Amino acid sequence: MSRFDARLASGARIFHSIMVHFESGLPIQIEDRFVNPAICPRYRDFRAITPNAYLTAIAPTTRADR
């Protein structure tokens, strides 16, 4: 288990968002995201900042796998 594994207790609160990304009016990607509120407590109001911008500011990506 790495330090990035998110282990939550049964019944723990979690944020969930589903976003569809569009290009030229066509849906091209769906994003189904679960976020631990203990790490990202303000993950809920995206009128001023995008979810990606918020998460990158809180926990910058250091490694990504495809």
C-alpha positions in Angstrom: 0.0 0.0 0.0 1.4 3.4 -1.0 0.9 6.6 1.0 -1.6 7.7 -1.6 -4.1 4.9 -0.9 -7.3 6.3 0.4 -8.6 4.0 3.2 -11.9 5.3 4.6 -13.9 3.9 7.5 -17.2 2.3 6.7 -19.8 5.1 6.6 -17.2 7.9 6.2 -18.3 11.0 4.4 -17.0 11.4 0.9 -17.5 13.9 -2.0 -18.6 12.5 -5.3 -18.8 14.4 -8.6 -19.6 13.4 -12.2 -18.5 15.8 -14.9 -18.9 15.5 -18.7 -16.3 17.3 -20.8 -17.4 18.6 -24.2 -15.6 19.6 -27.4 -17.5 21.4 -30.1 -20.8 20.4 -28.5 -20.0 16.7 -28.3 -19.3 14.8 -25.1 -15.7 13.5 -25.2 -14.9 12.5 -21.6 -16.7 11.6 -18.5 -15.0 12.1 -15.1 -16.3 10.2 -12.1 -14.4 11.4 -9.1 -14.5 10.5 -5.4 -12.7 13.0 -3.1 -11.8 12.6 0.6 -13.1 15.7 2.4 -10.5 15.2 5.2 -7.9 16.1 2.5 -9.9 18.5 0.3 -12.6 20.0 2.6 -13.6 22.7 0.1 -14.4 20.4 -2.8 -17.9 21.5 -3.5 -18.4 25.0 -4.9 -16.8 25.5 -8.4 -18.2 28.8 -9.5 -14.9 30.5 -9.0 -12.4 27.7 -9.7 -12.5 24.4 -11.5 -12.3 21.1 -9.7 -9.0 20.3 -11.3 -7.5 23.7 -10.4 -8.6 23.2 -6.8 -7.3 19.7 -6.5 -4.0 20.7 -8.1 -3.5 23.5 -5.7 -4.3 21.2 -2.7 -2.3 18.2 -3.9 -0.2 18.8 -7.0 0.3 15.8 -9.2 3.7 14.2 -8.8 3.1 11.0 -10.8 0.4 9.8 -13.2 -0.3 6.4 -14.8 -2.5 5.7 -17.8 
